[in-house]
Amino acid sequence: MDSNGSQALGALNVEQLIIELSPKVFKAVRRIYRHPTNHDEIEDLTQDVLAQLIEDDYSRLRSFAGRSKIETWLYTVVRHRVGQYLLGRRWEEENVVVDDLPPDALYYQATQEKTLIDEGERRALQEIINGLPERKRRLMELAILGLKPEEIAEEMGIKINSVYSEKSALFRKVRESIERR
């Protein structure tokens, strides 16, 4: 092979060319793969690229037509193979095979079961709310219904800042009452 690597392939011994290209393939894989700490994967990818070059009676290697430097052509082949590998790895990480899951992973536990308050706690909360003065009980009911502070202020005929402060104090008082029980 001449110094720029662009000599026609037909005149070369392809087996000798594979031997000469092996270190270049390794460097190209290492450069493209960008994970220099994983030496085993770099070695595996290098072997994959070399296998691609020699499979089908060196058809891929023979596709080099000498229109560029062989290193440039080789870099394109390596980039394509490493890209396929990384895409496949990402797909494997994103997709889970159902057979690989543990049996209990397929059971669904409803979110409501986690958020439901047991009957005793619900009764205790109802007693606390019923023991509140009328205005505070109304504020608590509106808040529990999910009304926004602006809507509560309009409904009760008070300022929005009053809603924030009274609601905060009320929830603190209810929480303390529940903790004491």
C-alpha positions as CSV (number, residue, x, y, z in Angstrom):
1,M,0.0,0.0,0.0
2,D,1.4,3.4,-0.8
3,S,1.8,6.2,1.9
4,N,-1.6,7.7,1.4
5,G,-3.4,4.4,1.4
6,S,-5.3,5.0,-1.9
7,Q,-3.7,2.2,-4.0
8,A,-6.4,0.1,-5.7
9,L,-7.5,-2.9,-3.7
10,G,-7.3,-5.4,-6.6
11,A,-3.5,-5.2,-6.6
12,L,-3.3,-5.9,-2.9
13,N,-3.5,-9.1,-0.9
14,V,-6.7,-8.6,1.1
15,E,-5.6,-10.8,3.9
16,Q,-2.4,-8.7,4.3
17,L,-4.6,-5.6,4.1
18,I,-6.7,-6.9,7.0
19,I,-3.6,-7.3,9.1
20,E,-2.5,-3.8,8.3
21,L,-5.9,-2.3,9.0
22,S,-6.5,-4.1,12.4
23,P,-4.7,-1.4,14.5
24,K,-6.4,1.4,12.5
25,V,-9.8,-0.3,13.1
26,F,-9.1,-0.4,16.9
27,K,-8.1,3.3,16.9
28,A,-11.1,4.3,14.9
29,V,-13.5,2.3,17.2
30,R,-11.9,3.8,20.3
31,R,-12.2,7.3,18.9
32,I,-15.8,6.9,17.8
33,Y,-17.1,4.8,20.7
34,R,-15.9,7.5,23.2
35,H,-16.0,5.1,26.2
36,P,-12.2,4.5,26.6
37,T,-12.7,2.7,30.0
38,N,-14.6,-0.1,28.5
39,H,-11.8,-1.9,26.7
40,D,-13.7,-5.2,26.2
41,E,-16.5,-3.5,24.2
42,I,-13.9,-1.7,22.1
43,E,-12.2,-5.1,21.4
44,D,-15.6,-6.7,20.5
45,L,-16.5,-3.9,18.2
46,T,-13.1,-4.0,16.6
47,Q,-13.6,-7.7,15.9
48,D,-17.1,-7.1,14.6
49,V,-15.8,-4.5,12.1
50,L,-13.0,-6.9,11.0
51,A,-15.5,-9.7,10.6
52,Q,-17.7,-7.4,8.4
53,L,-14.7,-6.6,6.3
54,I,-13.9,-10.2,5.6
55,E,-17.4,-11.7,5.3
56,D,-18.8,-12.7,1.9
57,D,-15.4,-13.2,0.5
58,Y,-14.2,-9.7,1.5
59,S,-17.1,-8.0,-0.4
60,R,-17.1,-4.9,1.9
61,L,-13.4,-4.5,1.8
62,R,-13.6,-4.8,-2.0
63,S,-16.2,-2.0,-2.0
64,F,-13.4,0.4,-1.3
65,A,-12.9,2.0,-4.7
66,G,-9.9,4.1,-4.0
67,R,-11.8,7.4,-4.3
68,S,-10.6,8.4,-0.9
69,K,-7.9,7.4,1.6
70,I,-8.6,4.0,2.9
71,E,-8.5,5.4,6.4
72,T,-11.4,7.7,5.6
73,W,-13.4,4.9,4.1
74,L,-12.5,2.7,7.1
75,Y,-13.6,5.4,9.5
76,T,-17.0,5.5,7.8
77,V,-17.4,1.7,8.1
78,V,-16.5,1.8,11.8
79,R,-18.7,4.8,12.5
80,H,-21.7,3.0,10.9
81,R,-21.0,-0.2,12.9
82,V,-20.5,1.6,16.2
83,G,-23.6,3.6,15.6
84,Q,-25.6,0.5,15.0
85,Y,-24.2,-1.0,18.2
86,L,-25.0,2.0,20.3
87,L,-28.5,2.3,18.9
88,G,-29.1,-1.4,19.6
89,R,-27.9,-1.0,23.2
90,R,-30.1,2.0,23.7
91,W,-33.1,0.1,22.4
92,E,-32.3,-2.8,24.8
93,E,-32.1,-0.4,27.7
94,E,-35.4,1.3,26.9
95,N,-37.3,-1.9,26.2
96,V,-38.0,-4.5,28.7
97,V,-38.8,-8.1,27.8
98,V,-41.8,-9.3,29.8
99,D,-40.2,-12.7,30.4
100,D,-37.3,-10.9,32.2
101,L,-39.5,-9.2,34.7
102,P,-40.1,-10.7,38.1
103,P,-43.6,-12.2,38.6
104,D,-44.7,-9.5,41.1
105,A,-43.8,-6.7,38.6
106,L,-46.9,-7.4,36.6
107,Y,-49.3,-6.8,39.6
108,Y,-51.0,-3.5,39.6
109,Q,-51.7,-1.8,42.9
110,A,-54.2,1.0,42.5
111,T,-53.1,4.5,43.6
112,Q,-56.3,4.9,45.5
113,E,-55.4,2.1,47.8
114,K,-52.3,4.0,48.9
115,T,-54.2,7.3,49.4
116,L,-57.4,6.1,51.1
117,I,-57.7,6.9,54.7
118,D,-58.9,4.0,56.8
119,E,-62.4,4.3,58.3
120,G,-61.2,5.2,61.8
121,E,-59.0,8.0,60.6
122,R,-61.8,9.3,58.4
123,R,-64.1,9.4,61.3
124,A,-61.6,11.2,63.5
125,L,-61.0,13.8,60.8
126,Q,-64.8,14.3,60.4
127,E,-65.1,14.8,64.2
128,I,-62.3,17.4,64.1
129,I,-63.9,19.3,61.2
130,N,-67.4,19.2,62.8
131,G,-65.9,20.7,66.0
132,L,-64.6,23.7,64.1
133,P,-66.5,27.1,64.1
134,E,-68.8,27.6,61.1
135,R,-66.5,29.9,59.1
136,K,-63.5,27.6,59.5
137,R,-65.5,24.5,58.8
138,R,-66.8,26.2,55.6
139,L,-63.2,27.1,54.6
140,M,-62.0,23.5,55.2
141,E,-64.9,22.1,53.2
142,L,-64.2,24.4,50.2
143,A,-60.5,23.5,50.4
144,I,-61.3,19.8,50.6
145,L,-63.5,20.2,47.5
146,G,-60.5,21.4,45.7
147,L,-61.5,25.0,45.1
148,K,-58.7,27.5,44.3
149,P,-57.9,30.2,46.9
150,E,-59.4,32.8,44.6
151,E,-62.6,30.8,44.4
152,I,-62.7,30.3,48.2
153,A,-62.2,34.0,48.7
154,E,-65.1,34.8,46.3
155,E,-67.4,32.1,47.8
156,M,-66.8,33.3,51.4
157,G,-66.6,37.0,50.7
158,I,-63.1,37.5,52.1
159,K,-59.7,38.6,50.8
160,I,-57.5,36.1,49.1
161,N,-54.7,36.8,51.7
162,S,-57.1,35.9,54.4
163,V,-57.8,32.6,52.7
164,Y,-54.1,31.8,52.6
165,S,-53.4,32.6,56.2
166,E,-56.6,31.1,57.6
167,K,-56.2,28.0,55.5
168,S,-52.6,27.5,56.6
169,A,-53.5,28.0,60.3
170,L,-56.5,25.7,60.0
171,F,-54.6,22.9,58.3
172,R,-51.8,23.1,61.0
173,K,-54.5,23.0,63.8
174,V,-56.2,19.9,62.1
175,R,-52.9,18.2,61.7
176,E,-52.0,18.7,65.3
177,S,-55.4,17.4,66.4
178,I,-54.9,14.3,64.3
179,E,-51.4,13.7,65.7
180,R,-52.7,14.0,69.3
181,R,-55.2,11.2,68.8
